[in-house]
């Protein structure tokens, strides 16, 4: 690690700035792609709802299919190299769509394959990303670094869809995919300019795949705070995914809002995440990283109950307030949890621990979306929102049985306590 980075703020670390710039390119490109990719299927290939739904699911299917083995592989590799190869793969895959469209050979089956393979590359990128940051900054800068990265992610969620819509309007859906491919290439160039050595992991032992996966899962289970973080986040993600899956239907049919108004309300969550990311470093310095995380999960929870009160009048603000507060809470909680994992986990296990957590926490999302639809079919949309948002309020309960409420900073607790 550059000794200069040890004594200055994280934004004065040139390598961190390069790392942050790669995130800007990747996150903006990914959020533009979330708009452009389904529009290519609809406008170019005239895909139906089932095909568009399958396309969306294939973009995240890799988290369940290879999420756990990815951690084992990443722990054996140079982390920056993994990210560069991942971004190059996404550049080629996403760039193939506009080329095939121009040549008239694009098919929905090709798009399914691209979505699955690009999602697979993203899984490797995500696991390596969270494992690599401690190589660029010291422990005192981890929280601030993670907060800056969270601000970039949230800002891209806020601006990316609008930018994607504008680009599709100007250039067409398939040609907009060129921008998403170039964003991945830009990330490669910036990552390649990082000066810090990209060393091979020092741990020489390469356990068999199943044993390696088991070691990652066992570490998560044996660390009391990490175990409760996973339980709380899994409950929260399951409930929020059910709500997100019903939000457009709720606002359009139950509340009766115009599409433009629905779009503005759906973007409000990005604002909360951006505020959380920007304020995370300051809050952690003032109150401690552990207290910041506890504050986020407890203060944000009660605002969940405003959303089902949304009506087509001034009460539209209920939806916006809930979205902003839940996203603010999630951003701060993510900063705290990632920092904790990076602080206490041995380097040779960090990839597997990150992959294990992501597998369990993200694995709840498709289940939540499915449950939300099934329950709504039985009891109605608004009633279902009450059920799952009440569950979201209670998501912090597992953390009551952890050391978190008694901590100021995470360095007060030892790994595997």
C-alpha positions as CSV (number, residue, x, y, z in Angstrom):
1,X,0.0,0.0,0.0
2,X,1.2,3.5,-0.8
3,X,2.5,5.0,2.5
4,X,1.2,8.4,1.3
5,X,-2.3,6.9,1.7
6,X,-1.7,6.1,5.3
7,X,-1.6,9.7,6.5
8,X,-4.1,11.5,4.2
9,X,-7.8,11.4,3.5
10,X,-9.1,8.7,1.2
11,X,-9.7,11.2,-1.7
12,X,-6.1,12.2,-1.6
13,X,-5.1,8.6,-2.3
14,X,-4.5,8.6,-6.1
15,X,-5.1,4.8,-6.4
16,X,-8.4,5.1,-4.6
17,X,-9.4,7.9,-7.0
18,X,-8.7,5.6,-9.9
19,X,-10.6,2.8,-8.2
20,X,-13.5,5.2,-7.6
21,X,-13.4,6.4,-11.2
22,X,-13.7,2.8,-12.4
23,X,-16.9,2.5,-10.3
24,X,-18.3,5.6,-11.8
25,X,-17.9,4.2,-15.3
26,X,-19.2,0.7,-14.4
27,X,-22.2,1.8,-12.3
28,X,-23.4,4.4,-14.8
29,X,-23.0,1.9,-17.6
30,X,-24.8,-0.9,-15.6
31,X,-27.8,1.4,-14.9
32,X,-28.0,2.6,-18.5
33,X,-28.0,-1.1,-19.5
34,X,-30.9,-1.9,-17.2
35,X,-33.0,0.4,-19.3
36,X,-31.5,-0.3,-22.7
37,X,-31.3,-4.1,-22.6
38,X,-35.0,-4.8,-22.1
39,X,-35.9,-2.0,-24.6
40,X,-33.7,-3.8,-27.2
41,X,-35.7,-6.9,-26.6
42,X,-39.0,-5.0,-26.9
43,X,-38.3,-2.6,-29.8
44,X,-35.9,-4.6,-31.9
45,X,-37.1,-8.2,-31.3
46,X,-40.7,-7.5,-30.2
47,X,-40.3,-9.7,-27.1
48,X,-43.3,-10.4,-24.9
49,X,-43.7,-10.0,-21.1
50,X,-42.4,-13.5,-20.4
51,X,-39.3,-13.1,-22.5
52,X,-38.6,-9.7,-20.9
53,X,-39.0,-11.1,-17.4
54,X,-36.7,-14.0,-18.2
55,X,-34.1,-11.6,-19.6
56,X,-34.2,-9.6,-16.4
57,X,-33.9,-12.7,-14.2
58,X,-30.9,-14.0,-16.2
59,X,-29.0,-10.8,-15.4
60,X,-28.9,-11.8,-11.7
61,X,-29.2,-15.6,-11.9
62,X,-25.4,-16.0,-11.6
63,X,-25.5,-14.9,-8.0
64,X,-27.4,-18.0,-7.2
65,X,-25.7,-20.3,-9.7
66,X,-22.0,-19.5,-9.0
67,X,-22.1,-17.1,-6.1
68,X,-20.4,-19.4,-3.6
69,X,-17.7,-20.9,-5.9
70,X,-16.7,-17.4,-7.1
71,X,-15.5,-16.6,-3.6
72,X,-13.1,-19.6,-3.7
73,X,-11.8,-18.7,-7.1
74,X,-11.3,-15.0,-6.2
75,X,-9.3,-15.9,-3.1
76,X,-6.8,-17.7,-5.4
77,X,-6.4,-14.9,-7.9
78,X,-5.0,-11.3,-8.2
79,X,-8.1,-9.3,-7.4
80,X,-7.5,-6.4,-9.8
81,X,-6.8,-8.8,-12.6
82,X,-10.2,-10.4,-11.9
83,X,-11.9,-7.1,-12.2
84,X,-10.1,-6.2,-15.5
85,X,-11.0,-9.5,-17.1
86,X,-14.6,-9.2,-15.9
87,X,-14.9,-5.7,-17.4
88,X,-13.3,-6.8,-20.7
89,X,-15.7,-9.7,-20.9
90,X,-18.7,-7.3,-20.3
91,X,-17.2,-5.0,-23.0
92,X,-17.2,-7.8,-25.6
93,X,-20.6,-9.3,-24.5
94,X,-22.5,-6.0,-24.4
95,X,-20.8,-4.7,-27.5
96,X,-22.0,-7.7,-29.4
97,X,-25.6,-6.7,-29.1
98,X,-25.5,-3.5,-31.3
99,X,-23.2,-5.2,-33.8
100,X,-25.6,-8.1,-34.2
101,X,-28.5,-5.7,-34.4
102,X,-26.9,-3.7,-37.2
103,X,-26.1,-6.9,-39.1
104,X,-29.7,-8.2,-38.6
105,X,-28.6,-11.4,-36.8
106,X,-29.7,-10.5,-33.2
107,X,-32.0,-13.1,-31.6
108,X,-33.7,-13.3,-28.2
109,X,-31.7,-16.4,-27.5
110,X,-28.5,-14.4,-28.0
111,X,-29.7,-11.8,-25.6
112,X,-30.5,-14.4,-23.0
113,X,-26.9,-15.7,-23.4
114,X,-25.4,-12.3,-23.1
115,X,-27.5,-11.4,-20.0
116,X,-26.4,-14.6,-18.3
117,X,-22.7,-14.3,-19.2
118,X,-22.5,-10.6,-18.4
119,X,-24.2,-11.3,-15.1
120,X,-21.6,-14.0,-14.4
121,X,-18.8,-11.6,-15.1
122,X,-20.4,-9.1,-12.8
123,X,-20.5,-11.6,-9.9
124,X,-16.7,-12.0,-10.2
125,X,-16.3,-8.2,-10.4
126,X,-18.4,-7.6,-7.3
127,X,-16.6,-10.2,-5.1
128,X,-13.2,-9.1,-6.2
129,X,-14.1,-5.4,-5.8
130,X,-15.0,-5.8,-2.1
131,X,-11.9,-7.9,-1.5
132,X,-9.6,-5.5,-3.2
133,X,-10.4,-2.2,-1.4
134,X,-8.4,-3.1,1.8
135,X,-5.3,-3.3,-0.5
136,X,-5.7,0.4,-1.5
137,X,-6.6,2.1,1.8
138,X,-5.7,1.6,5.5
139,X,-8.3,0.4,8.1
140,X,-9.0,3.9,9.2
141,X,-10.0,4.9,5.7
142,X,-12.2,1.8,4.9
143,X,-15.5,3.3,6.1
144,X,-14.9,6.5,4.2
145,X,-13.8,4.6,1.1
146,X,-16.9,2.3,1.2
147,X,-19.1,5.4,1.8
148,X,-17.7,7.0,-1.4
149,X,-18.3,3.9,-3.4
150,X,-21.8,3.6,-2.0
151,X,-22.4,7.3,-3.1
152,X,-21.3,6.4,-6.6
153,X,-23.6,3.4,-6.7
154,X,-26.6,5.4,-5.4
155,X,-25.9,8.3,-7.7
156,X,-25.8,5.9,-10.7
157,X,-29.1,4.4,-9.6
158,X,-30.6,7.9,-9.5
159,X,-29.1,9.2,-12.8
160,X,-28.5,6.1,-14.9
161,X,-32.1,5.2,-15.8
162,X,-32.8,8.8,-16.9
163,X,-29.6,8.9,-18.9
164,X,-30.5,5.6,-20.4
165,X,-33.9,6.8,-21.4
166,X,-32.5,9.9,-23.0
167,X,-29.9,7.9,-25.0
168,X,-32.5,5.4,-26.2
169,X,-34.6,8.4,-27.3
170,X,-31.7,10.0,-29.2
171,X,-29.9,7.0,-30.7
172,X,-32.2,4.0,-30.3
173,X,-32.0,1.0,-27.9
174,X,-29.4,-1.1,-29.6
175,X,-27.0,1.7,-30.3
176,X,-27.3,2.8,-26.6
177,X,-25.7,-0.5,-25.7
178,X,-22.5,0.8,-27.3
179,X,-22.3,3.3,-24.4
180,X,-22.7,0.5,-21.8
181,X,-19.9,-1.5,-23.5
182,X,-17.6,1.6,-23.6
183,X,-18.2,2.2,-19.9
184,X,-16.8,-1.3,-19.2
185,X,-13.8,-0.5,-21.4
186,X,-13.2,2.8,-19.6
187,X,-13.2,0.9,-16.3
188,X,-10.5,-1.4,-17.6
189,X,-8.3,1.5,-18.6
190,X,-8.7,3.2,-15.2
191,X,-8.1,0.0,-13.2
192,X,-5.0,-0.7,-15.3
193,X,-3.5,2.6,-14.3
194,X,-3.6,1.8,-10.5
195,X,0.0,1.9,-9.2
196,X,-0.3,-0.4,-6.2
197,X,1.0,-3.9,-6.9
198,X,-1.6,-6.5,-7.8
199,X,-0.1,-9.3,-5.8
200,X,-1.1,-12.9,-5.9
201,X,-2.8,-13.9,-2.5
202,X,0.0,-15.0,-0.1
203,X,-2.0,-17.9,1.3
204,X,-0.5,-20.9,-0.5
205,X,-3.1,-23.6,0.3
206,X,-5.8,-24.1,-2.3
207,X,-8.5,-26.2,-0.6
208,X,-10.9,-28.3,-2.7
209,X,-13.9,-26.4,-3.9
210,X,-16.5,-27.8,-1.5
211,X,-14.2,-27.4,1.5
212,X,-13.3,-23.8,0.4
213,X,-17.0,-22.9,0.2
214,X,-17.6,-24.6,3.6
215,X,-14.8,-22.5,5.1
216,X,-16.4,-19.3,3.9
217,X,-19.9,-20.2,5.1
218,X,-18.5,-21.5,8.5
219,X,-16.7,-18.2,9.0
220,X,-19.9,-16.3,8.5
221,X,-21.8,-18.6,10.9
222,X,-19.1,-18.5,13.6
223,X,-18.8,-14.7,13.7
224,X,-21.8,-13.7,15.9
225,X,-22.2,-10.2,14.5
226,X,-21.6,-11.2,10.9
227,X,-24.3,-14.0,11.3
228,X,-26.8,-11.5,12.6
229,X,-26.0,-9.0,9.9
230,X,-26.8,-11.7,7.3
231,X,-30.1,-12.6,9.1
232,X,-31.2,-9.0,9.3
233,X,-30.2,-8.1,5.7
234,X,-31.9,-11.3,4.3
235,X,-35.2,-10.5,6.0
236,X,-34.9,-6.9,4.8
237,X,-34.1,-7.8,1.2
238,X,-36.9,-10.4,1.1
239,X,-39.5,-7.9,2.3
240,X,-38.2,-5.0,0.1
241,X,-38.0,-7.2,-3.0
242,X,-41.7,-8.1,-2.5
243,X,-42.5,-4.4,-2.3
244,X,-40.4,-3.4,-5.3
245,X,-42.0,-6.1,-7.4
246,X,-45.4,-4.7,-6.7
247,X,-44.6,-0.9,-6.7
248,X,-45.4,-0.1,-10.3
249,X,-48.6,-2.1,-10.2
250,X,-49.6,-0.4,-6.9
251,X,-48.9,3.1,-8.1
252,X,-50.5,2.6,-11.5
253,X,-53.7,0.6,-10.6
254,X,-54.3,1.0,-6.9
255,X,-53.3,4.7,-6.6
256,X,-54.0,5.6,-10.2
257,X,-50.9,7.8,-11.0
258,X,-49.6,8.8,-14.5
259,X,-46.5,7.1,-15.8
260,X,-44.4,10.3,-15.4
261,X,-45.3,10.7,-11.8
262,X,-44.6,7.0,-11.2
263,X,-41.1,7.4,-12.7
264,X,-40.3,10.4,-10.4
265,X,-41.5,8.4,-7.3
266,X,-39.4,5.4,-8.3
267,X,-36.3,7.5,-8.6
268,X,-36.7,8.9,-5.1
269,X,-34.9,5.9,-3.6
270,X,-31.7,6.8,-5.5
271,X,-31.7,10.2,-3.7
272,X,-31.8,8.5,-0.3
273,X,-29.0,6.2,-1.2
274,X,-26.9,9.1,-2.5
275,X,-27.4,11.0,0.8
276,X,-26.5,7.9,2.8
277,X,-23.3,7.4,0.8
278,X,-22.2,11.0,1.0
279,X,-22.9,11.2,4.8
280,X,-21.5,7.8,5.7
281,X,-17.9,8.9,6.2
282,X,-18.9,11.9,8.4
283,X,-21.3,9.9,10.5
284,X,-18.8,7.2,11.1
285,X,-16.2,9.7,12.2
286,X,-18.6,11.5,14.5
287,X,-20.4,8.6,16.1
288,X,-18.4,5.5,15.2
289,X,-18.9,3.0,12.4
290,X,-20.9,0.5,14.5
291,X,-23.2,3.2,15.9
292,X,-23.7,4.6,12.4
293,X,-24.8,1.2,11.3
294,X,-27.2,0.7,14.3
295,X,-28.6,4.2,13.7
296,X,-29.3,3.4,10.1
297,X,-31.1,0.1,10.7
298,X,-33.3,1.4,13.6
299,X,-34.1,5.0,12.5
300,X,-35.0,4.1,8.9
301,X,-37.3,1.2,9.8
302,X,-40.5,3.0,11.1
303,X,-40.7,5.0,7.9
304,X,-41.6,1.8,6.0
305,X,-45.2,2.0,7.3
306,X,-45.8,5.3,5.4
307,X,-45.7,3.7,1.9
308,X,-49.1,1.8,2.0
309,X,-50.8,5.1,2.9
310,X,-50.0,6.5,-0.6
311,X,-52.9,8.1,-2.4
312,X,-53.3,10.2,-5.6
313,X,-53.1,13.5,-3.6
314,X,-50.6,15.0,-1.2
315,X,-50.1,11.6,0.3
316,X,-48.0,10.7,-2.8
317,X,-45.2,12.0,-0.6
318,X,-45.6,8.9,1.6
319,X,-44.1,6.7,-1.1
320,X,-41.2,9.1,-1.6
321,X,-40.4,9.4,2.1
322,X,-40.4,5.6,2.5
323,X,-38.2,5.1,-0.6
324,X,-35.7,7.8,0.5
325,X,-35.4,6.6,4.1
326,X,-35.1,2.9,3.2
327,X,-32.4,3.7,0.6
328,X,-30.6,5.9,3.1
329,X,-30.7,3.2,5.7
330,X,-29.6,0.5,3.2
331,X,-26.7,2.7,2.0
332,X,-25.3,3.3,5.5
333,X,-25.9,-0.3,6.6
334,X,-24.0,-1.5,3.5
335,X,-21.1,0.8,4.3
336,X,-21.0,-0.5,7.9
337,X,-21.4,-4.2,7.1
338,X,-18.8,-4.2,4.3
339,X,-16.3,-2.3,6.5
340,X,-16.8,-4.9,9.2
341,X,-16.2,-7.8,6.9
342,X,-13.1,-6.1,5.5
343,X,-11.8,-5.3,9.0
344,X,-12.2,-8.7,10.8
345,X,-11.9,-11.3,8.0
346,X,-8.5,-12.8,7.3
347,X,-7.3,-11.8,3.8
348,X,-7.2,-15.4,2.5
349,X,-10.9,-15.9,3.4
350,X,-12.3,-12.5,2.4
351,X,-13.4,-13.4,-1.1
352,X,-15.2,-16.5,0.2
353,X,-16.8,-14.5,3.0
354,X,-18.0,-11.7,0.7
355,X,-19.4,-14.3,-1.8
356,X,-21.2,-16.2,1.0
357,X,-22.8,-13.1,2.4
358,X,-23.9,-12.0,-1.1
359,X,-25.2,-15.4,-2.0
360,X,-27.5,-15.5,1.1
361,X,-28.5,-11.9,1.1
362,X,-29.1,-11.5,-2.6
363,X,-30.7,-15.0,-2.8
364,X,-33.6,-13.7,-0.8
365,X,-34.5,-11.2,-3.5
366,X,-36.1,-13.4,-6.2
367,X,-37.9,-15.3,-3.4
368,X,-39.3,-12.1,-2.0
369,X,-40.5,-10.9,-5.4
370,X,-42.2,-14.3,-6.0
371,X,-43.8,-14.3,-2.6
372,X,-45.0,-10.8,-3.0
373,X,-46.9,-11.6,-6.2
374,X,-48.4,-14.8,-4.7
375,X,-49.6,-13.0,-1.6
376,X,-51.0,-10.1,-3.5
377,X,-53.0,-12.4,-5.7
378,X,-54.7,-13.7,-2.5
379,X,-55.2,-10.6,-0.3
380,X,-54.7,-7.6,-2.6
381,X,-51.8,-5.3,-3.4
382,X,-52.1,-2.7,-0.7
383,X,-52.7,-5.3,2.0
384,X,-49.6,-7.2,0.8
385,X,-47.5,-4.0,1.1
386,X,-48.6,-3.7,4.7
387,X,-47.5,-7.3,5.4
388,X,-44.1,-7.0,3.9
389,X,-43.3,-3.5,5.1
390,X,-44.2,-4.6,8.6
391,X,-41.7,-7.4,8.2
392,X,-39.2,-4.8,7.0
393,X,-39.7,-2.8,10.2
394,X,-38.8,-5.9,12.2
395,X,-35.7,-6.7,10.1
396,X,-33.4,-5.2,12.7
397,X,-34.5,-7.5,15.5
398,X,-31.7,-10.1,14.9
399,X,-29.2,-7.4,15.6
400,X,-30.6,-7.0,19.1
401,X,-29.0,-10.4,19.8
402,X,-25.6,-9.3,18.5
403,X,-22.9,-7.0,20.0
404,X,-23.8,-4.2,17.7
405,X,-26.0,-2.0,20.1
406,X,-23.1,-1.9,22.5
407,X,-20.3,-1.0,20.1
408,X,-19.0,2.4,18.9
409,X,-16.5,1.0,16.4
410,X,-16.0,-2.4,14.8
411,X,-12.4,-2.7,16.0
412,X,-13.8,-3.2,19.5
413,X,-15.0,-6.7,18.6
414,X,-12.6,-9.5,17.6
415,X,-13.2,-11.8,14.7
416,X,-15.0,-15.0,15.6
417,X,-16.2,-13.6,18.9
